[in-house]
């Protein structure tokens, strides 16, 4: 009996010492996990999920030699307006694997696209705010005339509850107090309404982001503790900006999605009156870079986003204009890479932009290190989504 027990014990110990074998292993690849440089590691993948990240050699049914390669999480564009299915495909080959929709006039369509893109290779995964919060005839009702607004018959709580019922991932609020291209300012929510939206959405467990483009608006709204602002300051006539602006934003804890890269895009082909208005009224590249530098110096979290939409920024290469602007602002390559990946995860409370054990195996394999040259983000070897590549 004693001999039998010893044999059983040795068998159990032997089985426990057998090495784990993963479905697939990336060997000796350089990893940036969305927040920090992990150096050279071995990555074990089971099915669609990362199961191991280790400096120790591991076994796999399929082994990929990652020597000389660099892996980063799928890039995140944290401000888009996707209105066509092909918009969800255009950034994929560029490694942009997550899109955060900031308004759609058709919530059912957005919901369908969100579900479809979660598992579809070749499509960036979509998350969204559904309808943005506004008032009748307020922005963006000119583009979505049938959208639900906050009005005499739809209270703030009813409006927020309807967005939650329709499956949004976060709440977006609009505040506009400026004319644009000679058009008068549209009606907008007042500040007490915005505070009520933020408070109620937070009570329900939802993040709230705010469309605002002026110092005055952002300083009024920041004390209400929005989670983020999805634009930076836009207008020349607000320069110079007092340090109290940056301090107010920093104290609120809000992040900013600058969407300033459009200032680097050529205006060739635009009507002369539009070019003249932009040059006279909106911040130029140097002015935007100086403000972004101040955001960074004041420890305000930056998340990369472009406001991609038809006729403005495209859903592909224009993304890198945004990162170029951050480089002009003096951010290091590591900090720029964070804006494009891990900085989006916690602020939006979404499983995006990060690579860790338990994460989906969604990443970009690069031929060279973006930590040495951020332009290497465009030197792509392979794109993987949920453990698959096209």
Secondary structure, DSSP 8 states (H G I E B T S, - for coil): -HHHHHHHHHHHHHHHTS--EEEEEEEEEEEE-SSSEEEEEEEEEETTEEEEEESS--EEEEEEE-TT-EEEE-EEEEEE---STTHHHHTGGGTEEEEEE---S-HHHHHHHHHHHHH-TTS-EEEE--S-B--TT-TTTTT-TTS----SSS-HHHHHHHHHHTT-SSEEEE---S-BTTB-------HHHHHHHHHHHHHTT--EEEE--SHHHHHHHHTT--SEESS---BGGG-S--HHHHHHHHHHT-EE----GGGGS--TTS-HHHHHHHHHHB--HHHHHHHHHHHHHTT--B-----B-TTSB-SSTTHHHHHHHHHHTT--HHHHHHHHTTHHHHHHTSS-S---TTSB--EEEESS-TTT-GGGGG-EEEEEETTEE-
